[in-house]
Amino acid sequence: MPNLPLEKLGYWFDTTNHSGYLEQDRIKVTDWFRIIPFILMHVMCLGILWVGWSWELVTVAFLLYALRMFAITGFYHRYFSHRSFKTSRLVQFLFAVLGASSVQRGPLWWAAHHRKHHRHSDTDKDVHSPHHHGFWWAHIGWITSPSNFPTDYSQVSDFTKYPELRFIDRFDTIIPFLLGLILFSIGGFPYLIWGFFVSSVVLFHITCSINSFSHLWGTQRYSTSDQSRNNLFLALLTFGEGWHNNHHKYPGASRQGFFWWEIDLTYYVLKLLSFLGIIRDLRPVPQRVLEDC
């Protein structure tokens, strides 16, 4: 790794800059300097002790949580990772921006890792398998390792042709920074603390719970090659992603709650967007999969 922290400052802003890392450094370790902004994001949540709380602030935090959770589940996951529906280039770009505001890196980075996860789920090649790497590494540790910083563009060649997506992926920190500025300009530090820091940290950990908890606790309707589980509680928090065993049985479906009683808020919104003509060609769950219980 680079000897001078100053040399690594650029990694906070330009995610394609990894010239300072040697191949032998790209192992299961944590680059503490690189993740300083991520740590500070958590520390800033303590700002609630200073700004206090109100129902207005909680509402702002929840609305930004819900909006960005849908961008992650509906687009980062079901669209960019699995191509479970189609949409226009403009809508693709807008939801890529909204997803990047969640502080979960760019859409190409996110999709590339997720596609590899499905290819190697719960094997030693799955970088966030709790069965091979432990709970905490699966939940959060893997994103702190230099081995997982770059975007593997070979995994997302279907999207690399769009320069706007490559730009978002390369300079992904710009978008959450702008969101923070907007919130501060609207409501000062209270909006910044609750609307950005608290909302983003909660969103991050609930999203990561699918990597960790959903491969440990829940039920298995389908026999798959991994330990993916269905979990109603996580499905409610993640707008449908908790039906994880369903998803690993047939990843290409636009819905993860395969049956009517499995609440999948993301799918309901996707159906609404489809009705409005914003997206199209939602991929259904094949009947043979529904019958294979």
Backbone torsions as a table, in degrees:
resi	resn	phi	psi	omega
1	MET	NA	161.8	179.0
2	PRO	-60.5	145.5	-179.8
3	ASN	-80.4	-29.8	-175.2
4	LEU	-102.0	123.5	176.4
5	PRO	-55.4	-33.5	-179.4
6	LEU	-58.4	-35.8	-179.8
7	GLU	-66.3	-26.6	-176.5
8	LYS	-91.3	-5.3	178.3
9	LEU	-59.1	-34.1	-179.2
10	GLY	-62.3	-23.6	-179.5
11	TYR	-68.1	-22.4	178.6
12	TRP	-70.5	-22.6	-172.8
13	PHE	-115.8	-28.4	-178.4
14	ASP	-124.6	101.5	-172.0
15	THR	-77.5	-5.4	175.5
16	THR	-90.5	-5.0	-179.3
17	ASN	-86.2	96.3	177.3
18	HIS	-127.7	24.9	-175.7
19	SER	-64.4	-23.7	-177.9
20	GLY	-79.5	-11.3	-179.3
21	TYR	-92.2	132.6	173.7
22	LEU	-90.1	153.7	-177.2
23	GLU	-58.6	-37.3	-178.7
24	GLN	-71.0	-13.2	177.1
25	ASP	-83.3	-13.1	-171.8
26	ARG	-86.4	70.4	-177.7
27	ILE	-127.9	-174.3	-177.1
28	LYS	-77.0	75.5	177.4
29	VAL	-136.5	166.3	178.2
30	THR	-106.8	128.5	174.4
31	ASP	-92.0	94.1	-173.1
32	TRP	-64.7	-34.5	179.2
33	PHE	-66.1	-42.6	-178.4
34	ARG	-61.0	-34.0	-173.8
35	ILE	-97.6	13.6	177.3
36	ILE	-54.0	-46.8	178.9
37	PRO	-59.7	-36.2	178.8
38	PHE	-65.7	-40.2	177.6
39	ILE	-66.4	-43.6	179.7
40	LEU	-62.3	-32.7	177.7
41	MET	-60.5	-38.9	177.1
42	HIS	-70.3	-43.0	-178.7
43	VAL	-61.3	-37.6	-177.7
44	MET	-65.1	-17.9	176.3
45	CYS	-63.8	-23.5	176.4
46	LEU	-66.5	-10.7	176.8
47	GLY	-60.4	-15.8	177.6
48	ILE	-64.1	-24.1	177.0
49	LEU	-70.5	-22.1	-179.0
50	TRP	-93.6	-47.4	-174.9
51	VAL	-87.4	-12.8	-178.7
52	GLY	74.9	-163.4	-179.7
53	TRP	-141.5	161.8	173.5
54	SER	-157.4	163.3	178.2
55	TRP	-63.7	-30.4	176.8
56	GLU	-62.5	-45.2	-178.2
57	LEU	-68.1	-39.8	177.5
58	VAL	-63.8	-38.5	179.2
59	THR	-65.5	-43.4	178.0
60	VAL	-60.3	-45.0	179.2
61	ALA	-62.0	-43.2	-178.4
62	PHE	-67.2	-43.2	-178.7
63	LEU	-63.1	-41.1	178.0
64	LEU	-70.3	-32.8	173.3
65	TYR	-62.1	-50.0	-175.7
66	ALA	-65.2	-44.7	-178.3
67	LEU	-63.2	-44.7	-177.4
68	ARG	-78.3	-28.9	173.6
69	MET	-62.1	-41.8	177.6
70	PHE	-64.6	-38.4	177.9
71	ALA	-61.0	-37.3	178.7
72	ILE	-72.5	-51.1	-174.8
73	THR	-72.6	-43.3	-175.9
74	GLY	-78.0	-36.8	-174.0
75	PHE	-111.5	-56.2	178.1
76	TYR	-54.7	-43.2	-175.0
77	HIS	-89.2	-65.7	-170.1
78	ARG	-75.7	-23.8	178.3
79	TYR	-97.9	-64.0	-175.1
80	PHE	-67.3	-36.0	-177.9
81	SER	-83.0	-38.0	-170.7
82	HIS	-122.4	-3.7	177.6
83	ARG	51.2	45.8	-175.6
84	SER	-83.4	-1.1	172.6
85	PHE	-159.1	177.0	-180.0
86	LYS	-120.6	156.5	176.9
87	THR	-157.9	178.2	-179.5
88	SER	-81.7	164.9	178.4
89	ARG	-64.0	-35.9	179.6
90	LEU	-65.7	-47.7	179.7
91	VAL	-63.8	-41.2	176.7
92	GLN	-55.2	-44.9	-179.4
93	PHE	-67.5	-45.6	-177.0
94	LEU	-61.3	-41.7	-179.7
95	PHE	-77.9	-23.2	172.2
96	ALA	-66.1	-40.7	177.1
97	VAL	-64.3	-47.0	-179.7
98	LEU	-62.6	-41.0	177.8
99	GLY	-64.4	-40.0	179.5
100	ALA	-65.4	-26.2	177.9
101	SER	-67.8	-10.7	-180.0
102	SER	-79.8	-4.8	-177.6
103	VAL	63.3	41.1	175.2
104	GLN	-120.7	35.7	179.3
105	ARG	67.5	-172.6	-175.5
106	GLY	-84.5	166.7	-176.7
107	PRO	-65.1	-33.3	-179.0
108	LEU	-72.9	-41.8	176.0
109	TRP	-60.3	-47.0	-177.2
110	TRP	-61.9	-48.8	-177.4
111	ALA	-67.6	-37.9	-179.7
112	ALA	-62.2	-45.2	178.3
113	HIS	-65.3	-39.2	-177.5
114	HIS	-68.9	-37.9	177.8
115	ARG	-64.0	-38.6	176.7
116	LYS	-68.6	-33.2	176.7
117	HIS	-59.5	-45.1	-179.9
118	HIS	-67.8	-33.5	-179.2
119	ARG	-69.9	-31.0	-174.6
120	HIS	-126.6	27.6	-171.2
121	SER	-53.1	125.6	178.3
122	ASP	58.1	31.0	167.4
123	THR	-110.4	177.0	-179.7
124	ASP	-68.9	-11.6	176.9
125	LYS	-90.0	-5.2	176.2
126	ASP	-85.1	109.9	-170.4
127	VAL	-69.0	-16.4	177.4
128	HIS	-126.9	44.7	172.7
129	SER	-88.4	120.8	178.6
130	PRO	-67.7	-20.4	-178.4
131	HIS	-77.8	-26.1	-178.8
132	HIS	-106.5	-24.0	-174.3
133	HIS	-123.1	-1.2	-179.0
134	GLY	90.8	157.9	-174.3
135	PHE	-61.3	-51.6	-172.4
136	TRP	-69.1	-34.7	176.5
137	TRP	-67.2	-39.6	179.2
138	ALA	-66.2	-35.7	-176.0
139	HIS	-76.9	-45.0	-172.3
140	ILE	-142.6	-28.0	-173.0
141	GLY	-62.5	-36.5	-173.7
142	TRP	-61.8	-29.6	-178.6
143	ILE	-77.0	-10.9	-178.6
144	THR	-93.0	-2.0	-176.0
145	SER	-92.8	136.1	177.3
146	PRO	-56.1	-26.3	-178.9
147	SER	-66.4	-20.0	-177.2
148	ASN	-111.5	7.0	179.6
149	PHE	-71.2	-44.7	-174.6
150	PRO	-72.4	158.6	171.7
151	THR	-90.9	126.0	176.7
152	ASP	-85.5	90.8	-174.3
153	TYR	-65.2	-19.0	178.2
154	SER	-65.9	-21.2	-179.8
155	GLN	-82.4	-17.3	-174.6
156	VAL	-130.9	42.3	-177.5
157	SER	-62.3	-21.7	178.8
158	ASP	-70.8	-17.6	-179.3
159	PHE	-114.3	-13.2	-177.2
160	THR	-68.6	-12.9	179.1
161	LYS	-72.1	-10.3	-178.7
162	TYR	-97.4	109.9	-177.2
163	PRO	-62.3	-31.9	179.9
164	GLU	-66.2	-33.8	177.3
165	LEU	-72.5	-37.5	177.4
166	ARG	-65.5	-36.6	178.3
167	PHE	-65.2	-47.4	178.2
168	ILE	-58.8	-41.6	-177.6
169	ASP	-66.9	-36.9	-177.5
170	ARG	-75.1	-42.8	-176.7
171	PHE	-114.2	51.1	-172.5
172	ASP	-66.2	-20.4	-178.7
173	THR	-73.4	-17.7	-178.9
174	ILE	-61.9	-42.4	-172.0
175	ILE	-68.2	-50.3	175.9
176	PRO	-63.3	-30.9	176.1
177	PHE	-62.1	-44.1	178.6
178	LEU	-66.0	-38.0	176.9
179	LEU	-61.0	-42.7	177.7
180	GLY	-60.9	-41.6	178.4
181	LEU	-63.5	-41.7	179.6
182	ILE	-62.5	-45.5	-179.7
183	LEU	-63.8	-40.5	179.0
184	PHE	-65.0	-39.2	-179.5
185	SER	-68.1	-26.8	-179.6
186	ILE	-83.7	-47.1	-172.1
187	GLY	-134.0	17.7	177.2
188	GLY	66.2	-155.9	-177.8
189	PHE	-62.1	-36.7	178.7
190	PRO	-59.0	-43.5	178.3
191	TYR	-68.1	-36.8	179.7
192	LEU	-65.5	-45.8	-177.9
193	ILE	-65.2	-52.8	-175.5
194	TRP	-78.6	-45.9	-174.6
195	GLY	-72.6	-31.7	-179.6
196	PHE	-104.8	-63.5	-171.3
197	PHE	-67.0	-54.0	-178.5
198	VAL	-63.4	-47.5	-178.6
199	SER	-61.6	-42.6	-177.4
200	SER	-68.5	-40.6	-178.9
201	VAL	-68.0	-44.2	177.0
202	VAL	-61.8	-44.7	179.0
203	LEU	-60.3	-42.2	-179.0
204	PHE	-61.4	-49.6	-174.8
205	HIS	-71.3	-32.9	176.8
206	ILE	-70.7	-38.2	174.9
207	THR	-60.8	-45.7	-178.6
208	CYS	-68.1	-18.4	178.8
209	SER	-62.8	-22.6	177.6
210	ILE	-69.9	-34.4	176.1
211	ASN	-69.4	-35.9	-173.4
212	SER	-98.9	-70.8	-175.3
213	PHE	-60.8	-40.0	-174.0
214	SER	-72.2	-4.8	173.5
215	HIS	-109.0	10.4	-179.7
216	LEU	-127.2	-42.7	-172.4
217	TRP	-124.5	132.6	178.8
218	GLY	139.6	-165.1	-177.8
219	THR	-114.2	157.2	178.3
220	GLN	-119.2	104.9	176.1
221	ARG	-74.9	-39.6	-174.5
222	TYR	-109.9	147.0	173.3
223	SER	-84.4	111.2	179.0
224	THR	-120.0	174.6	-178.0
225	SER	-82.9	5.2	-178.0
226	ASP	-131.4	-168.1	-178.7
227	GLN	-108.4	28.7	179.1
228	SER	-63.1	142.5	-175.3
229	ARG	-130.2	153.4	169.7
230	ASN	-92.7	134.6	-176.8
231	ASN	-144.6	110.7	-177.1
232	LEU	-59.5	-43.7	-178.2
233	PHE	-59.3	-46.2	178.9
234	LEU	-68.5	-32.9	177.8
235	ALA	-62.6	-37.4	178.6
236	LEU	-69.8	-41.6	-178.9
237	LEU	-69.3	-33.5	-173.8
238	THR	-105.6	13.7	177.0
239	PHE	61.0	35.3	173.5
240	GLY	116.7	-11.1	-176.4
241	GLU	-72.3	-15.7	-178.3
242	GLY	-70.9	-10.7	174.1
243	TRP	-83.6	61.9	-166.6
244	HIS	-77.2	-33.6	176.2
245	ASN	-66.5	-39.5	173.4
246	ASN	-55.7	-48.7	-175.9
247	HIS	-61.6	-41.1	-179.8
248	HIS	-73.6	-20.0	173.6
249	LYS	-71.2	-42.1	179.6
250	TYR	-144.2	84.8	-173.8
251	PRO	-64.7	-22.3	-172.7
252	GLY	-80.3	-4.9	-178.1
253	ALA	-76.2	147.1	178.4
254	SER	-78.6	-12.7	176.2
255	ARG	-116.3	147.4	176.6
256	GLN	-111.8	-22.9	168.0
257	GLY	-82.9	95.8	-170.7
258	PHE	-69.1	-25.5	-176.4
259	PHE	-117.6	157.6	-169.8
260	TRP	-59.8	-28.7	-178.2
261	TRP	-83.6	-4.9	177.6
262	GLU	-93.4	104.5	-172.8
263	ILE	-66.7	125.6	-177.0
264	ASP	-138.3	83.8	-174.7
265	LEU	-61.9	-34.6	178.7
266	THR	-60.6	-44.0	-179.6
267	TYR	-64.6	-37.4	179.3
268	TYR	-62.6	-40.9	178.6
269	VAL	-68.6	-39.2	177.0
270	LEU	-61.5	-39.5	177.0
271	LYS	-62.9	-40.2	177.6
272	LEU	-64.4	-44.8	178.1
273	LEU	-63.3	-34.6	176.8
274	SER	-66.8	-42.1	178.1
275	PHE	-61.9	-34.8	-179.5
276	LEU	-82.1	-5.4	179.0
277	GLY	82.9	10.8	-179.2
278	ILE	-79.0	-35.6	172.3
279	ILE	-127.1	171.3	-177.3
280	ARG	-153.9	168.3	173.6
281	ASP	55.1	52.5	174.8
282	LEU	-64.4	126.8	-178.2
283	ARG	-80.5	124.2	-178.0
284	PRO	-83.7	171.9	171.9
285	VAL	-84.2	123.3	-179.9
286	PRO	-60.6	146.2	-179.8
287	GLN	-58.5	-35.9	-179.5
288	ARG	-62.9	-31.1	177.6
289	VAL	-72.8	-41.9	179.5
290	LEU	-62.0	-32.3	-178.2
291	GLU	-85.7	-12.2	-175.5
292	ASP	-92.0	61.1	-178.1
293	CYS	-105.9	NA	NA
